[in-house]
Amino acid sequence: MPDRSTTIAYSKVSVKSQTVLPAEVREHLAIRPGDRLRYHITPDGIRIDKAPPEAEDPFVAFTEWAGPIDDEDYADL
């Protein structure tokens, strides 16, 4: 059972795999239209946070490695 400082929020996934972020999540992360989310996938679950703006993303310069062939080649890294 979660402690009192924990908030639980729910959303449904549509047939197009889309969901709406609950208001509690948007407010907590200060999410605004156009913001990006970042998903940290771990053996224990998924953590979602607000991604830094693209200009602050140190890997944004590596877009030449962002194709399906690269995804397949580097999937095990």
N, C-alpha and C positions, 0 to 999 in steps of 0.2 A: 504494500500500500504506500502511495507517495506521501512524503512529508507535507506539512502545511505550506511550505514555501514553493511547492510545485503546482503549476497550472497545467491542466490537461485540456487539449483542444482537439476537435475531430473535423475531418472533411471527407467528402466522398470523391472517388475517382470516376470520371465520366467514361463513356465508351471510347472516347478519343484519348484516354489516359491523361486527361487534364483535371486539375483540382483548383479550388479557390483557397487561398491561405486564410485561415480564420483571423478575425480581427485581432485577437489576442497575440497572435504570431506577428502580424504586420506591425502592431504597435510596439511589441517588445524589440523587434529588429529594426524599427524605423524604416520599413519597406515602403517605397513610393513607386508609382508607375515608372517603368523603364529600368528599375534596379534589377540587378542580377543576383541569383542565389547560387551558393556553392554547396555541394553535397560531399561530405566526407564519409566514405564507405569503409566500415571497419567490420571485423568479425562479430562485434557486439551489437551492431546496428548502424543506423545512418544518422549523422548530425548535419543539420542544415543551418547555414548562417548567411548573412548578407555578404556577397562578394565585393571586393574592393572595385572601385571604378576601373574600367579597362586601362586607362592611362597609368594606373598604379600597379597593374598586374605585370610582374616581371617576365612572364612567359608569353605575353601578347605578341612579342616580336617573332615568335617561332611559329607563325601561322603556316609557313611552308611545310610543316610537319603535321598538318591537321586534316589529312585525307584518310579515306577508308583503308587504303593499303598500309599506311603508317599505323593506324589503329590496330590492325591485325598483327603487323610486325612487332609492335611494342606492347602488346596486350599482357604479356607475362612479366613485364618489368615492375 
